[in-house]
Amino acid sequence: MKRGCLTILLVAAVSAAALVGWFTFAFHDYSYRYRLTVNIEIDGKVHTGSSVIDVTWHEGIKIGDGSPFGPLLRGQAPIVDLDDHGIVIATLIANYKNSKDGQGALWLVPRAFGDAQGVNLAMLPSLQGKRELALDNLPRFLWFANSQEPTTGRGITVADFASVLGPSAHFVSASVEITNDPVVISIREKLPWIAAIEKRPPGEQVLYLPNGLGISRYMFIGGAS
């Protein structure tokens, strides 16, 4: 009996190892890491915010007409601290109902390096260098008049900077640069209310502001972080 049990366990272990090996051989992951930097000038001073974002496209089993690849995003949204003028955040998630509001963090690098549709996943791990972002390839921006109070948040585009932040405010530039720098998650120190959103029950982790804007932790912190 004991010998039979050991045989069953051995077969199960070998089968599991074979299955893991098959998945490793059959499926691919395409990963890259980049630094997103945003520069805004106001009152004659350039304010800069940046963060490192890590993206992995993981291949799984294809079901129906869907893509076999799914994204894993680590990192945090860059914060541009404008001193008395509040903060501007380059969010990780775009408003998919209105692409004019900006692009999500998954698509900035492919578009900047010439893949407008973001479909050539195999090229991503080999990318090198830095690219300035065109005006039609910017992240979605949120402005908070008070970083400690989420209800002061609103969506903002570069065309709104002067009217919202002051006549001297204007967008300077934004860039993506391939890097090996570590991913750092420190945004909760600047925006402590993110932790409060995360503690909400599942299904209630979206905070709706008086202006109708819904914000969640995934706008500021990657889902795989």
KADA-V867067 format. One record per residue. SS is DSSP state (2 for helix, 1 for strand, 0 for the rest). PSI is psi in radians with two decimals (none if undefined). D_FIRST is the distance of its C-alpha to the first C-alpha in whole Angstrom. Layout:
SS,PSI,D_FIRST
SS,PSI,D_FIRST
This chain:
0,-0.77,0
2,-0.68,4
2,-0.65,5
2,-0.72,5
2,-0.74,6
2,-0.66,9
2,-0.75,10
2,-0.77,11
2,-0.70,12
2,-0.76,14
2,-0.73,15
2,-0.72,17
2,-0.75,18
2,-0.70,20
2,-0.73,21
2,-0.74,23
2,-0.70,24
2,-0.67,26
2,-0.76,27
2,-0.75,29
2,-0.68,30
2,-0.76,31
2,-0.73,33
2,-0.69,35
2,-0.68,36
2,-0.52,37
0,2.65,39
0,2.64,42
1,2.40,43
1,2.00,47
1,2.62,48
1,2.79,51
1,2.38,53
1,2.75,57
1,2.16,59
1,2.17,61
1,2.38,65
1,2.34,67
1,2.23,71
1,2.31,74
1,2.39,77
1,2.33,79
0,0.65,82
0,0.04,82
1,2.34,79
1,2.17,76
1,2.36,73
1,2.44,69
1,2.47,66
1,2.80,63
1,2.81,59
1,2.28,56
1,2.31,54
1,2.24,51
1,2.29,50
1,2.23,47
1,1.95,46
1,2.24,43
1,2.35,41
0,-2.84,39
0,2.25,38
0,2.26,41
0,2.09,42
0,-2.40,45
0,0.01,48
0,2.87,47
0,2.50,47
0,-0.11,44
1,2.45,45
1,2.51,45
1,2.55,47
1,2.18,46
1,2.19,49
1,2.62,49
1,-3.00,52
1,2.83,55
0,2.44,58
1,2.50,62
1,2.22,64
1,1.91,68
1,2.04,69
0,0.44,73
2,-2.09,74
2,-0.12,76
2,0.26,76
0,-2.71,72
1,2.63,69
1,2.30,68
1,2.29,64
1,1.69,63
1,2.75,60
0,-0.38,57
0,2.37,57
0,2.95,60
0,1.72,62
0,-0.25,60
0,-0.26,63
0,1.60,66
2,-0.26,65
2,-0.31,68
2,-0.27,67
0,2.95,65
1,2.70,62
0,2.83,58
0,-0.37,57
0,-0.44,55
0,-0.18,58
2,-0.85,60
2,-0.89,59
2,-0.76,59
2,-0.70,62
2,-0.53,64
0,0.22,62
0,0.03,64
0,1.51,61
0,-0.53,62
0,-0.20,60
0,0.71,57
0,-0.26,55
0,1.32,54
2,-0.58,51
2,-0.39,51
2,-0.34,54
2,-0.80,53
2,-0.33,52
2,0.00,54
0,2.57,57
0,2.72,60
0,-2.91,63
1,2.53,64
1,2.36,66
1,2.50,68
0,2.31,68
0,2.83,70
0,-0.38,71
0,0.23,69
0,0.87,66
0,2.71,66
1,2.90,63
1,2.27,64
1,2.45,66
1,2.48,66
1,2.32,69
1,2.07,69
0,-0.57,72
0,2.00,70
0,-0.37,67
0,-0.13,66
0,1.79,67
2,-0.40,65
2,-0.14,67
2,0.09,70
1,2.66,68
1,2.70,69
1,2.60,68
1,2.46,71
0,2.94,72
2,-0.47,74
2,-0.32,77
2,-0.17,76
2,-0.85,76
2,-0.72,80
2,-0.52,81
2,-0.78,78
2,-0.31,78
0,2.67,81
0,-0.39,84
0,-0.09,83
0,2.38,79
1,2.67,78
1,2.28,75
1,-1.01,75
1,2.90,72
1,2.61,68
1,2.79,66
1,2.44,62
1,2.19,61
1,2.34,58
0,2.84,57
0,0.15,54
0,2.63,55
0,2.66,52
0,2.26,52
0,2.29,53
0,1.73,53
0,0.14,56
2,-0.42,58
2,-0.44,57
2,-0.61,59
2,-0.59,62
0,1.36,61
0,-0.34,59
2,-0.23,59
2,-0.71,56
2,-0.62,54
2,-0.67,55
2,-0.72,54
2,-0.48,51
0,-0.13,50
0,2.72,51
0,2.65,49
0,2.41,47
0,-0.20,50
0,0.31,53
0,0.63,52
0,2.22,56
1,2.07,59
1,2.16,62
0,2.86,65
0,-0.49,69
0,0.11,70
0,-0.14,66
0,2.26,65
1,2.25,61
1,2.50,59
0,2.95,55
2,-0.45,54
2,-0.26,53
2,-0.39,56
0,-0.46,56
1,2.27,53
0,2.53,50
0,-0.44,47
0,0.10,45
0,none,47
